[in-house]
Structures are given as C-alpha cells and as structure tokens.
Amino acid sequence: MNYVDSLLASMTLEEKVGQLNLIAAGQAVTGPNRTCGTTDDVRAGRIGGVFNLWGREEINSFQKVAVEESRLAIPLLFGLDVLHGYKTIFPIPLAEACAFDPRLWERTARVAAEEAAIDGIDLTFAPMLDVARDPRWGRIAESPGEDPLVAARFAEAKIRGFQGRNLAAETSIAATAKHFCAGGAATAGRDYAAADISERSLHEVYLPPFQAAVAADCAAIMPAFNSVAGVPMTAHAALLRGFLRCKLGFDGVIISDYAAIAELVRHGVAKDLIDAAALALRAGVDIDMASGAYVRYLPEAMARGLVEHEDIDSAVRRVLKLKQRLGLFDNPYKPVAPKAKFAQAWSGPLGPGRGHAADLTACRVC
C-alpha cells in the first residue's frame, strides 16, 4: 500500500470531507464574505486548503496548526489568483496573448511562480482559458482572446511556466486551468450567464485549450459557473467525468469556483445543499471552494445513499496526491529564500535586471 492509500485508510469520514474543503481567508476578496473556518477546524481536520492568504509567516502559522496539532498532520494547500504576475506585474493576459510568443508567456509565468512560491503559495487559479469573442464580456481581459489555437498554446506555455519541470521544486506552483468550459460564451456577455452553443462550437472552439492543458500535465481544472445547454458545469458529469476524465484521461484535481456548489440550488438543479453536494461530487468535483457544502453535507448525502464512500475516497485520494506532488508531506514549511535567491526570482529567466518593471520593450508587449 502506497503512502496516500495508507493515509486514506486511517482517515475518518470527517477528516476525508475536510480535505475537500477549501476556505477563504480575508487578505483578498474574490466573492461574498463567508465565515468558512477557524484554526479549531484546521486542528480537527475539517479544512484541506486555504486561499486568499499570502506571506510566509502568515501561511506557516496556519500550516503549523495542521502539521503539528491535527491528528494526521496532513499539510494544508494554499492557493491564490496569480494571474499576470505576483510582485512583478506583467500585462493582462489578453494583452500578453497579443505577443503571439509562447516563450514569453512561459517566462512571465515562471517569474510569477518563483515569486509566489517564495511567499508561500502552492497553487494558482490560472491560466484562464476561456475563448472569448464578445467584447461585452468584461472578463475577456483575463482571457487569451478569440482564437482556440492561440488559447491552446497559451495554456501549454503558462502551465510549463507555473509548474516547471518538478512540481515539488521550491519555485514551482500548481496551475489550475479555468473555466471549463464556454465561460466566454455567456449570453449577451453577462458574466456567469448561460452558454447555449452547438456541439461543433463546443468541440472546435471551447474545449481545445483544455485538451492542451491536460496534455501539458496541468495539476488542476476549475469548472465554470455557467451552464452549457442547460446543465451547470459544476454538475456536468458528461463533460467533467465523461470528457475530461474518461476521454482525455485527466487524473488531477477538479476545484469548484467560488461557492459554485451552493449555487446549484439557484441554478434549479438541486433542491438543497445536500443534493448540491451530491451532484457536484458525482459529477467529478473534488474540492469545494468556499461554500462549505461538502464538509457540512456530504456525510448526510452518503447516509441517504446519494453518494458512495468510494466517490469520497476517490476525490480525497486526488487531493492527497496533489499535496504529495507538491512535496508538502516532505516539506510543509518551505523556508524563506535567502535574499540572493529572492533577487534572482525577481530577475527570473527574462535576464538580469528585467524583473521589476517587466521590461515591456524586451517582452514585445504593448
């Protein structure tokens, strides 16, 4: 029995669903304020990860509770939106895509990964791969634009840059390809509105960037808020399990968008949060971001026969494997880098002296 399976076998149901619970800290606000957990919850194993928290000292204080005060000492995963730079700020993704330069895209992601990893971040919610052709959609700024081929090359380059050659390296962070899929096809350009597209458009325009992300060994994928042909992506078993997992062979982690599991009730496909948690898990969503639906209601869903124990075990196994790939079991406290290394991370692969202002002439981005 390998380490992950041995650990899984020793976990209680509460500890298992805790690994699927990603809570928000308060350093950045990316959605409605939610009271999602405390250090007591970390100590009890009811939290598997934290996002919107940064800084080595702050992160290590949380990590210490998980590693030194919880029963199984499973380290936390720390995530953040690192979209177009961390301390060194690069052009927005839409502008950067205009360079048509995969080598540049990889370099800027590498610099961002080095800076974020030094500051304690394990995972970024990027790259955003929504092909977008409606200028009314505000988040077009975060996308690589209108062309699926460009978006696919952008995906490959960004994932290489973020993850490096070894995900456990102290300068690597896990990438999350988002928003799977057709978020950029929102009706009338209204964010999160339904997407009603043909099968041909789905497979020729909106899915290829995610196929490229899977081929590039992307660690995680985030389903979109929107529905596609009436089915919310957070509960879309045909695309998440059928296409992503079975056809493409994706074996990484699927992370919900902010409170998206709870929003299945508002979509009208779940009658309550118990039903919503069951629908999302059965569809293939491993981690519940910010809604608390998994940690509160999956045990009841299992008691009612809405999910199987193996469904929960499969999701937890993927989360633990990601933590293992990141080297968190061996080194949960990544040390603060010495000043020389920090300076090197700032200059990064763009060359000496190019890190701070991200020399836009050299980057060929305007």
C-alpha positions as CSV (number, residue, x, y, z in Angstrom):
1,M,0.0,0.0,0.0
2,N,1.4,3.4,-1.0
3,Y,1.6,6.4,1.3
4,V,-1.5,8.1,0.1
5,D,-3.6,5.0,0.3
6,S,-2.3,4.2,3.7
7,L,-3.1,7.7,4.9
8,L,-6.6,7.4,3.4
9,A,-7.3,4.2,5.1
10,S,-6.6,5.8,8.5
11,M,-8.9,8.8,8.0
12,T,-12.3,9.3,9.5
13,L,-15.2,10.4,7.3
14,E,-15.0,13.9,8.9
15,E,-11.3,14.1,8.0
16,K,-11.9,12.9,4.5
17,V,-14.5,15.6,3.7
18,G,-12.3,18.1,5.4
19,Q,-9.6,17.5,2.7
20,L,-12.2,18.5,0.2
21,N,-12.9,21.8,1.9
22,L,-11.1,24.9,0.6
23,I,-11.8,28.0,2.7
24,A,-11.3,31.7,2.1
25,A,-9.0,33.9,4.2
26,G,-9.5,37.7,4.3
27,Q,-6.4,39.1,2.6
28,A,-8.2,39.4,-0.8
29,V,-11.9,39.4,-1.6
30,T,-12.9,37.4,-4.6
31,G,-16.5,36.7,-3.7
32,P,-19.2,37.3,-1.0
33,N,-17.7,37.3,2.5
34,R,-18.1,33.9,4.2
35,T,-17.1,32.6,7.6
36,C,-15.6,29.4,6.4
37,G,-13.4,28.1,9.3
38,T,-11.1,28.6,12.2
39,T,-7.9,27.2,13.5
40,D,-10.0,24.8,15.5
41,D,-11.4,23.5,12.2
42,V,-7.8,23.1,10.9
43,R,-6.9,21.3,14.1
44,A,-9.8,18.9,13.8
45,G,-9.0,18.1,10.1
46,R,-12.1,19.9,8.7
47,I,-10.1,22.1,6.3
48,G,-7.8,20.9,3.5
49,G,-6.8,24.2,2.0
50,V,-6.9,28.0,2.3
51,F,-6.9,30.6,-0.4
52,N,-6.5,34.4,-0.4
53,L,-3.8,34.2,2.2
54,W,-0.2,35.0,1.4
55,G,3.1,35.8,3.2
56,R,5.4,33.1,4.5
57,E,4.8,34.0,8.2
58,E,1.0,34.0,7.9
59,I,0.9,30.8,5.9
60,N,3.3,29.0,8.2
61,S,1.2,29.9,11.2
62,F,-1.8,28.1,9.6
63,Q,0.4,25.2,8.4
64,K,1.8,24.7,11.9
65,V,-1.7,24.0,13.3
66,A,-2.3,21.4,10.5
67,V,1.0,19.7,10.7
68,E,1.8,19.8,14.4
69,E,-1.7,19.9,16.1
70,S,-4.0,17.8,14.0
71,R,-4.3,14.0,14.4
72,L,-2.9,13.0,11.0
73,A,-0.6,16.0,10.4
74,I,-1.9,16.5,6.8
75,P,-0.5,19.8,5.4
76,L,-2.8,22.5,4.1
77,L,-2.8,23.6,0.4
78,F,-2.5,27.4,-0.2
79,G,-4.0,28.9,-3.3
80,L,-4.2,32.4,-4.8
81,D,-5.2,34.1,-8.1
82,V,-1.7,34.7,-9.6
83,L,-3.0,35.9,-13.0
84,H,-0.4,38.1,-14.6
85,G,2.4,38.4,-12.2
86,Y,2.8,38.4,-8.4
87,K,5.2,41.1,-7.3
88,T,6.4,41.8,-10.7
89,I,3.2,42.8,-12.7
90,F,3.0,41.9,-16.4
91,P,0.4,42.9,-18.9
92,I,-3.1,41.4,-18.6
93,P,-3.5,38.0,-20.3
94,L,-5.4,39.5,-23.3
95,A,-2.5,41.9,-23.9
96,E,0.2,39.3,-23.4
97,A,-1.5,37.0,-25.8
98,C,-1.1,39.6,-28.5
99,A,2.6,39.0,-28.5
100,F,1.9,35.5,-30.0
101,D,5.0,34.4,-28.2
102,P,4.8,31.1,-26.2
103,R,8.4,31.5,-24.9
104,L,7.4,34.9,-23.4
105,W,4.2,33.5,-21.9
106,E,6.2,30.7,-20.2
107,R,8.8,33.2,-18.9
108,T,6.3,35.5,-17.3
109,A,4.6,32.6,-15.6
110,R,7.9,31.3,-14.4
111,V,8.8,34.7,-12.7
112,A,5.3,34.8,-11.2
113,A,5.6,31.2,-9.9
114,E,9.0,31.9,-8.3
115,E,7.8,35.0,-6.5
116,A,4.5,33.4,-5.4
117,A,6.2,30.2,-4.2
118,I,8.8,32.2,-2.2
119,D,5.8,33.8,-0.5
120,G,4.2,30.5,0.4
121,I,1.7,29.9,-2.4
122,D,1.3,26.3,-3.6
123,L,-1.3,26.7,-6.3
124,T,-2.6,29.4,-8.7
125,F,-6.1,29.7,-10.1
126,A,-4.6,30.3,-13.6
127,P,-4.4,30.2,-16.5
128,M,-7.8,31.4,-17.6
129,L,-8.5,29.7,-21.0
130,D,-12.0,31.0,-21.9
131,V,-12.1,31.7,-25.6
132,A,-13.9,35.0,-25.8
133,R,-15.5,36.7,-28.8
134,D,-18.0,39.1,-27.2
135,P,-16.4,42.4,-26.1
136,R,-19.3,43.0,-23.8
137,W,-18.0,40.2,-21.5
138,G,-15.7,42.0,-19.0
139,R,-13.6,39.1,-18.2
140,I,-12.3,39.0,-21.8
141,A,-9.4,40.9,-20.2
142,E,-8.3,37.8,-18.3
143,S,-8.6,35.5,-21.4
144,P,-6.1,34.8,-24.2
145,G,-8.7,36.1,-26.7
146,E,-10.8,34.8,-29.5
147,D,-8.7,32.1,-31.1
148,P,-8.7,28.5,-29.8
149,L,-5.2,27.7,-31.2
150,V,-3.7,30.7,-29.5
151,A,-5.5,29.8,-26.3
152,A,-4.2,26.2,-26.5
153,R,-0.6,27.4,-27.0
154,F,-1.1,29.9,-24.2
155,A,-2.3,27.1,-21.9
156,E,0.8,25.0,-22.6
157,A,3.2,27.8,-22.1
158,K,1.6,29.1,-18.9
159,I,1.4,25.6,-17.3
160,R,5.1,24.9,-18.1
161,G,6.0,28.3,-16.6
162,F,4.0,27.9,-13.4
163,Q,4.8,24.2,-12.8
164,G,8.3,24.0,-14.0
165,R,9.9,20.6,-14.5
166,N,9.2,19.4,-11.0
167,L,6.1,20.4,-9.1
168,A,7.8,19.7,-5.8
169,A,10.6,22.3,-6.5
170,E,10.6,25.3,-4.2
171,T,10.0,27.7,-7.1
172,S,7.0,25.8,-8.7
173,I,3.3,26.2,-8.1
174,A,0.4,24.1,-9.4
175,A,-1.6,25.5,-12.2
176,T,-5.4,25.5,-12.5
177,A,-6.9,25.7,-16.0
178,K,-10.2,27.6,-15.9
179,H,-13.1,28.0,-16.6
180,F,-14.1,24.6,-18.0
181,C,-15.9,25.4,-20.3
182,A,-17.5,28.0,-22.5
183,G,-17.5,30.7,-19.8
184,G,-16.6,33.2,-22.6
185,A,-19.8,32.3,-24.5
186,A,-22.0,33.8,-21.8
187,T,-25.3,35.1,-23.2
188,A,-25.2,38.8,-24.1
189,G,-21.7,39.0,-22.5
190,R,-23.2,38.8,-19.0
191,D,-20.8,37.2,-16.6
192,Y,-21.9,33.7,-15.4
193,A,-24.9,33.8,-17.8
194,A,-25.9,30.5,-19.6
195,A,-23.9,29.4,-22.7
196,D,-26.0,27.9,-25.4
197,I,-23.7,26.7,-28.1
198,S,-23.6,23.9,-30.7
199,E,-21.7,20.6,-30.2
200,R,-19.4,21.7,-33.0
201,S,-18.6,25.0,-31.4
202,L,-18.0,23.3,-28.1
203,H,-15.5,20.8,-29.5
204,E,-13.8,23.1,-32.1
205,V,-13.7,26.4,-30.1
206,Y,-14.1,26.0,-26.3
207,L,-12.6,22.6,-25.5
208,P,-9.3,22.6,-27.3
209,P,-7.5,24.9,-24.8
210,F,-8.4,22.5,-22.0
211,Q,-7.3,19.5,-24.1
212,A,-3.9,21.3,-24.4
213,A,-3.9,21.9,-20.6
214,V,-4.4,18.3,-19.9
215,A,-1.7,17.2,-22.3
216,A,0.6,19.7,-20.6
217,D,0.0,17.9,-17.3
218,C,-2.0,20.7,-15.6
219,A,-2.4,19.9,-11.9
220,A,-6.0,21.2,-11.6
221,I,-9.0,22.3,-13.5
222,M,-11.8,24.6,-12.4
223,P,-15.4,24.2,-13.9
224,A,-17.2,27.4,-15.0
225,F,-20.0,29.0,-13.1
226,N,-22.2,28.9,-16.2
227,S,-24.4,26.2,-17.6
228,V,-23.9,24.7,-21.0
229,A,-27.1,23.7,-22.8
230,G,-28.9,24.0,-19.5
231,V,-26.6,21.9,-17.4
232,P,-24.4,23.8,-14.8
233,M,-20.8,23.0,-15.3
234,T,-20.3,22.2,-11.6
235,A,-22.7,19.3,-12.0
236,H,-21.9,18.4,-15.7
237,A,-21.0,14.8,-15.3
238,A,-20.9,14.2,-19.1
239,L,-18.1,16.9,-19.6
240,L,-16.3,16.5,-16.2
241,R,-16.3,12.7,-15.9
242,G,-17.1,11.7,-19.4
243,F,-14.9,14.0,-21.5
244,L,-12.3,15.4,-19.1
245,R,-11.6,12.3,-17.0
246,C,-12.5,9.4,-19.3
247,K,-11.8,10.7,-22.8
248,L,-8.8,13.0,-22.0
249,G,-7.5,10.9,-19.1
250,F,-7.2,13.9,-16.7
251,D,-6.3,12.5,-13.3
252,G,-5.7,15.8,-11.5
253,V,-7.9,17.7,-9.1
254,I,-11.1,19.5,-10.1
255,I,-11.7,22.6,-7.9
256,S,-15.1,24.3,-7.9
257,D,-15.3,28.1,-8.5
258,Y,-16.2,30.3,-5.6
259,A,-19.3,28.8,-3.8
260,A,-20.3,27.3,-7.1
261,I,-21.6,24.1,-5.5
262,A,-24.1,26.0,-3.3
263,E,-25.2,27.9,-6.4
264,L,-26.5,24.7,-7.9
265,V,-29.6,25.3,-5.8
266,R,-30.1,28.7,-7.5
267,H,-29.5,27.0,-10.9
268,G,-32.6,24.9,-10.1
269,V,-30.9,21.5,-10.4
270,A,-30.5,20.9,-6.6
271,K,-33.3,21.1,-4.1
272,D,-30.9,21.9,-1.2
273,L,-27.2,21.8,-0.2
274,I,-27.2,18.1,0.5
275,D,-28.4,17.5,-3.1
276,A,-26.0,20.1,-4.4
277,A,-23.0,18.5,-2.7
278,A,-24.0,15.1,-4.1
279,L,-24.5,16.3,-7.6
280,A,-21.1,18.0,-7.7
281,L,-19.2,15.1,-6.2
282,R,-20.8,12.6,-8.6
283,A,-20.0,14.9,-11.5
284,G,-16.4,14.8,-10.5
285,V,-15.7,18.0,-8.5
286,D,-13.1,17.1,-5.9
287,I,-12.7,20.4,-3.9
288,D,-15.4,22.7,-2.7
289,M,-14.3,26.3,-2.8
290,A,-15.9,28.4,-0.1
291,S,-19.4,27.1,0.0
292,G,-18.9,24.6,2.9
293,A,-21.4,22.2,1.2
294,Y,-19.0,19.2,1.2
295,V,-17.8,19.5,4.8
296,R,-21.3,20.1,6.2
297,Y,-23.5,17.9,4.0
298,L,-21.5,15.1,2.3
299,P,-21.9,12.8,5.3
300,E,-25.6,13.2,5.2
301,A,-25.6,12.7,1.4
302,M,-23.8,9.4,1.9
303,A,-26.2,8.4,4.7
304,R,-29.1,8.9,2.3
305,G,-27.4,6.9,-0.5
306,L,-26.8,9.9,-2.7
307,V,-23.1,9.3,-2.9
308,E,-20.9,6.3,-2.3
309,H,-18.0,6.1,0.1
310,E,-15.8,5.4,-2.9
311,D,-16.8,8.7,-4.5
312,I,-15.5,10.5,-1.5
313,D,-12.3,8.3,-1.3
314,S,-11.5,9.0,-5.0
315,A,-11.8,12.7,-4.5
316,V,-9.7,12.7,-1.3
317,R,-7.1,10.5,-3.0
318,R,-6.6,13.0,-5.8
319,V,-6.2,15.9,-3.3
320,L,-3.7,14.0,-1.3
321,K,-1.8,13.0,-4.4
322,L,-1.6,16.7,-5.4
323,K,-0.2,17.6,-2.0
324,Q,2.3,14.8,-2.4
325,R,3.3,16.0,-5.9
326,L,3.9,19.5,-4.4
327,G,6.2,18.0,-1.8
328,L,4.1,19.2,1.1
329,F,4.3,15.9,3.1
330,D,8.1,16.1,3.0
331,N,8.4,19.9,3.4
332,P,5.2,21.6,4.6
333,Y,7.2,24.7,5.6
334,K,9.1,25.9,2.6
335,P,11.8,28.1,4.0
336,V,12.1,31.8,3.2
337,A,14.5,32.1,0.4
338,P,17.8,34.0,1.0
339,K,18.0,37.5,-0.4
340,A,20.2,36.4,-3.3
341,K,17.7,33.8,-4.4
342,F,14.8,36.3,-4.0
343,A,16.6,38.8,-6.2
344,Q,17.2,36.0,-8.7
345,A,13.5,35.2,-8.7
346,W,12.7,38.8,-9.4
347,S,15.0,38.9,-12.4
348,G,13.9,35.4,-13.4
349,P,14.5,34.0,-16.9
350,L,13.9,37.3,-18.6
351,G,17.5,38.2,-17.9
352,P,19.4,40.3,-15.3
353,G,17.6,43.5,-14.3
354,R,14.4,42.7,-16.2
355,G,12.2,41.5,-13.3
356,H,11.0,44.7,-11.6
357,A,9.3,46.6,-14.4
358,A,8.9,43.6,-16.7
359,D,10.8,45.4,-19.5
360,L,7.9,45.7,-21.9
361,T,10.1,46.6,-24.9
362,A,12.1,43.4,-24.4
363,C,8.9,41.4,-23.8
364,R,7.4,42.8,-27.1
365,V,4.1,43.6,-25.4
366,C,2.4,47.0,-25.7
